[in-house]
């Protein structure tokens, strides 16, 4: 029996003879494009930029593995993961041969059954020592496969320690075939000056979800979706007095642990019901399960964003998803300039949205816009 297998290629609508993967995103995109979407030309331009960056790297791959499934409640990371899958499905008709969490990767299986698969590392904003847990496991993957073609999907780089930067530099130097995609010019300058590898500038992969339709009608004049973690800019959450009573102040909502476990059990059960043939292949069942988890998390985020007529946020993917939903928005920068770096690199004024240093400034934009909404 040939153990070097790959996931079946998909047809243009995302289906094989036995399953129908990734219908959630395509159905939402189709409902959005059926009506006028003001941001569609901008989204298409950014998707073309993504394809221009990735096509020379990925086009010859016969199969791929996707490392570091974001098994947490941050909606943005799930949107990136679904966008990565959407891009590869639409452009190359491929579903992943193997997916895994960063802390549950079967290296032996990658070395044997999937030895010819291109290894892709899930993108986002955790390349560096700000979010050390993910970066440690990325470095372990590079050390485990020093000669294997490994592609880091678009990331923002942030190192606070010179020692951490030096360690990453040495690990990349010892690797023979690593490609690093970055999603802003500042990260590109850092990577090209510090790392001995191919570095490519590329927009965020969540944009590959395409134009999306609101879920329901807005209930609040203003939604302020603001970080509550270590990327929060100082003083951002202290300025609420001008929001008004028709405002919702929130962050990506986190499930309590019992509810989180129940949702995972439900997602697994739904995967088995929808794709019973997957029971014969644990790797395929894991993929379907991860898909369902990511879909549920993104849907929860889209519902929250859709509840606002205008969004003020310091989360990059609240901004990106608001763009895809065609919801008016103003962006406050995060603690180290991630939001402004992305917008300054790719928007070139086309989105008519800038990043603001203070929440007061962003609220002034909302107040001006509210007169015409």
C-alpha positions in Angstrom: 0.0 0.0 0.0 1.3 3.5 -0.9 1.6 5.5 2.3 2.6 8.7 0.6 -1.0 10.0 0.0 -2.5 13.4 -0.5 -6.0 14.8 0.1 -8.2 14.5 -3.0 -8.3 17.6 -5.2 -11.5 19.5 -5.1 -13.7 20.7 -7.9 -14.3 24.4 -8.5 -17.2 24.4 -6.0 -15.2 22.8 -3.3 -16.7 19.3 -3.6 -15.4 15.8 -4.2 -17.4 12.8 -5.0 -17.8 12.0 -1.3 -17.9 15.4 0.5 -18.6 19.0 0.3 -15.9 20.9 2.2 -15.8 24.6 3.0 -19.3 25.5 1.9 -19.8 28.1 4.7 -17.5 30.8 3.4 -18.5 30.4 -0.3 -22.2 30.6 0.6 -21.7 33.8 2.6 -19.6 35.3 -0.2 -22.2 34.5 -2.8 -24.9 36.2 -0.8 -22.7 39.3 -0.5 -21.8 39.5 -4.2 -25.5 39.2 -5.2 -26.0 42.8 -4.0 -23.7 45.8 -4.4 -20.6 45.7 -2.2 -18.8 49.0 -2.2 -15.5 47.4 -1.1 -15.5 44.6 -3.7 -12.9 46.2 -6.0 -10.5 46.8 -3.1 -10.9 43.3 -1.9 -10.3 41.9 -5.4 -7.1 44.0 -5.7 -5.8 42.7 -2.4 -6.6 39.1 -3.4 -4.7 39.6 -6.6 -1.7 40.8 -4.5 -2.0 37.6 -2.4 -2.0 35.4 -5.5 1.0 37.3 -7.0 2.9 36.6 -3.8 1.9 33.0 -3.3 1.7 31.6 -6.9 5.4 31.2 -7.4 5.8 29.5 -4.1 2.8 27.1 -4.0 1.7 26.4 -7.6 3.9 23.3 -8.0 2.9 21.7 -4.8 1.1 18.4 -5.2 -0.2 18.4 -1.6 0.2 20.4 1.5 0.1 20.2 5.3 -1.2 23.1 7.4 0.5 23.5 10.8 -0.8 25.3 13.8 -4.6 25.2 13.7 -5.8 28.2 16.0 -7.7 26.2 18.6 -8.8 29.2 20.6 -11.6 31.8 20.5 -9.8 34.6 18.7 -12.0 35.1 15.7 -9.3 36.7 13.6 -7.1 33.6 13.7 -10.0 31.4 12.6 -10.7 33.9 9.8 -7.1 33.6 8.6 -7.2 29.8 8.7 -10.4 29.7 6.6 -9.0 32.3 4.2 -5.9 30.1 3.7 -8.1 27.1 2.9 -10.3 29.2 0.6 -7.3 30.5 -1.4 -5.8 27.1 -1.9 -9.2 25.6 -2.8 -10.2 28.2 -5.3 -6.8 28.7 -6.9 -5.5 25.1 -6.9 -8.4 22.9 -6.1 -6.6 21.4 -3.0 -7.7 20.6 0.5 -5.0 19.9 3.0 -3.5 16.5 3.3 -2.8 17.0 7.0 -3.8 19.6 9.6 -2.7 19.8 13.2 -2.5 22.0 16.2 1.0 23.3 17.0 1.1 21.2 20.2 -0.3 18.0 18.6 1.7 17.5 15.4 2.6 14.0 14.4 6.1 14.6 13.1 6.5 10.9 12.2 3.3 11.0 10.1 4.6 14.1 8.3 7.9 12.3 7.7 6.3 9.2 6.2 2.7 9.3 4.9 3.0 13.0 4.0 6.7 13.2 3.2 6.1 15.0 -0.1 3.6 17.5 1.2 4.5 21.2 1.3 4.4 22.4 4.9 2.5 25.6 5.4 2.5 27.3 8.8 -0.7 29.2 9.7 -0.3 33.0 9.4 -1.2 35.7 11.9 0.5 38.0 14.3 2.6 35.7 16.5 6.0 35.5 14.8 8.4 36.6 17.6 8.5 36.6 21.4 5.3 38.5 22.1 3.3 35.3 21.8 6.1 32.9 22.7 4.0 29.7 22.8 3.3 29.6 19.1 6.8 30.8 18.1 8.5 28.1 20.1 6.6 25.4 18.3 7.3 27.1 14.9 11.0 26.9 15.7 10.7 23.3 16.7 9.1 22.5 13.4 11.9 24.2 11.5 14.5 22.2 13.6 12.7 18.9 13.1 12.6 19.3 9.2 15.8 21.3 8.3 15.7 20.3 4.6 11.9 20.3 4.1 10.2 23.1 2.1 8.4 25.1 4.8 6.4 28.2 4.1 5.3 30.6 6.8 2.0 32.2 5.7 1.7 36.0 6.1 2.7 37.2 9.6 3.5 40.4 11.5 6.9 40.2 13.2 7.4 41.4 16.8 10.5 40.7 18.9 11.0 42.4 22.3 14.2 40.5 23.1 17.5 40.6 21.2 18.2 37.1 22.4 14.9 35.8 21.0 15.6 37.4 17.7 19.1 35.9 17.6 17.8 32.4 18.3 15.2 32.7 15.5 18.0 34.0 13.2 20.2 31.0 13.9 17.3 28.5 13.4 16.4 30.0 10.1 20.0 30.1 9.0 20.4 26.4 9.6 17.2 25.7 7.6 17.8 25.1 3.9 14.4 25.8 2.5 12.3 28.3 4.5 10.1 31.0 2.9 8.7 33.7 5.2 5.7 35.8 4.1 5.1 39.0 6.0 2.1 41.4 5.8 3.6 44.8 6.4 6.7 46.8 5.3 8.1 47.1 8.8 8.1 43.3 9.2 9.6 43.0 5.7 12.5 45.3 6.6 13.2 43.4 9.8 13.0 40.0 8.1 15.2 40.9 5.2 17.9 42.5 7.4 17.9 39.7 10.0 17.0 36.4 8.4 18.8 34.3 5.7 15.7 33.1 3.8 13.3 34.1 1.1 11.1 36.9 2.4 7.9 37.9 0.5 5.4 40.8 1.2 1.8 39.5 1.2 -1.6 40.8 2.5 -3.5 39.0 5.2 -5.1 35.7 4.2 -8.5 36.5 5.8 -9.1 38.7 2.8 -9.5 35.5 0.8 -12.9 35.0 2.4 -14.0 37.7 0.0 -17.0 40.1 0.3 -19.4 38.9 3.0 -23.0 39.6 3.9 -24.1 41.0 7.3 -25.8 38.5 9.6 -29.0 40.2 10.6 -29.6 44.0 11.0 -27.6 46.3 13.1 -28.8 46.9 16.7 -26.3 49.5 17.9 -25.2 52.8 16.4 -21.7 52.1 17.5 -19.8 48.9 18.2 -16.5 49.4 20.0 -14.6 46.1 19.7 -11.5 46.6 21.8 -8.7 44.4 22.9 -8.4 43.2 26.4 -4.9 41.6 26.2 -1.2 42.6 26.0 -1.6 44.1 22.5 -4.0 46.7 23.8 -2.6 50.3 23.5 -2.3 52.1 26.8 -5.4 54.1 27.8 -7.7 52.8 25.0 -10.3 51.2 27.2 -10.5 54.2 29.6 -12.3 56.5 27.1 -16.0 55.5 27.0 -17.8 58.6 28.0 -18.5 59.8 24.4 -19.9 56.5 23.1 -23.5 57.2 24.1 -26.1 54.7 25.3 -26.7 53.2 21.8 -23.2 51.7 21.8 -21.9 48.3 22.6 -18.4 47.9 24.0 -17.0 44.4 23.7 -14.1 42.2 22.6 -14.2 38.8 20.8 -16.3 36.8 23.2 -14.8 33.9 25.0 -16.7 30.8 26.0 -16.6 29.7 29.6 -14.7 26.4 29.8 -17.8 24.1 30.2 -19.4 25.8 27.2 -16.2 25.6 25.2 -16.0 21.8 25.7 -19.7 21.4 24.8 -19.2 23.4 21.5 -16.2 21.2 20.6 -18.2 18.0 21.2 -21.1 19.5 19.1 -18.6 20.5 16.3 -17.1 17.0 16.3 -20.6 15.3 16.1 -21.6 17.6 13.3 -18.5 16.7 11.4 -19.2 13.0 11.7 -22.9 13.5 10.6 -21.9 15.6 7.6 -19.0 13.5 6.5 -19.4 9.9 7.8 -16.7 8.6 5.4 -14.2 10.6 7.4 -14.5 8.0 10.2 -12.2 5.8 8.2 -9.4 8.4 8.1 -8.6 10.2 11.4 -6.6 12.8 9.5 -9.6 13.7 7.4 -12.0 13.7 10.4 -9.6 16.1 12.2 -9.7 18.4 9.2 -13.5 18.4 9.1 -13.7 19.0 12.8 -11.3 21.9 12.6 -13.2 23.4 9.8 -16.4 23.3 11.8 -14.8 24.9 14.8 -13.3 27.7 12.7 -16.6 28.3 10.9 -18.5 28.6 14.2 -16.0 31.0 15.7 -16.0 33.2 12.6 -19.8 33.2 12.4 -19.9 34.3 16.0 -17.6 37.2 15.2 -19.5 38.2 12.1 -22.7 38.3 14.1 -21.1 40.6 16.7 -19.7 42.9 14.0 -23.0 42.9 12.1 -24.7 44.3 15.2 -23.0 47.7 14.8 -23.8 50.4 12.2 -20.3 51.7 12.7 -17.3 49.9 14.2 -14.4 51.4 16.2 -11.7 48.8 16.9 -8.1 48.1 17.8 -8.2 44.6 16.5 -6.8 44.1 13.0 -9.3 41.4 12.0 -12.3 43.3 13.3 -11.1 45.8 10.8 -10.5 43.2 8.0 -13.9 41.5 8.6 -15.7 44.9 8.8 -14.1 45.6 5.4 -15.4 42.3 4.0 -18.8 43.1 5.5 -18.8 46.6 4.1 -19.4 48.2 7.5 -18.1 51.7 8.2 -15.2 51.6 10.5 -12.4 53.5 12.3 -9.2 51.8 13.5 -7.1 52.5 16.6 -3.6 51.2 16.6 -2.5 48.3 18.8 0.4 48.5 21.3 3.2 48.1 18.7 1.8 49.5 15.4 0.5 46.3 13.8 -2.7 47.9 12.5 -1.1 51.0 11.1 1.6 48.9 9.5 -0.9 46.7 7.6 -3.1 49.6 6.5 -0.2 51.8 5.5 1.3 49.0 3.5 -1.8 47.9 1.5 -4.6 50.4 1.6 -2.8 53.4 0.0 -5.8 55.6 0.9 -8.2 53.3 -1.1 -10.1 52.3 1.9 -10.6 55.9 3.2 -9.7 54.5 6.6 -6.6 55.5 8.6 -5.4 54.4 12.0 -5.8 56.7 14.9 -3.5 57.0 17.9 -6.3 57.7 20.3 -9.8 56.4 20.8 -11.1 60.0 21.0 -9.9 60.6 17.4 -11.7 57.4 16.2 -14.9 58.4 18.0 -14.7 61.8 16.3 -14.7 59.9 12.9 -17.8 58.0 14.0 -19.6 61.1 15.2 -19.0 62.8 11.8 -20.0 59.6 9.9 -23.1 59.1 12.0 -24.7 62.3 10.6 -24.8 60.6 7.1 -25.4 57.0 8.1 
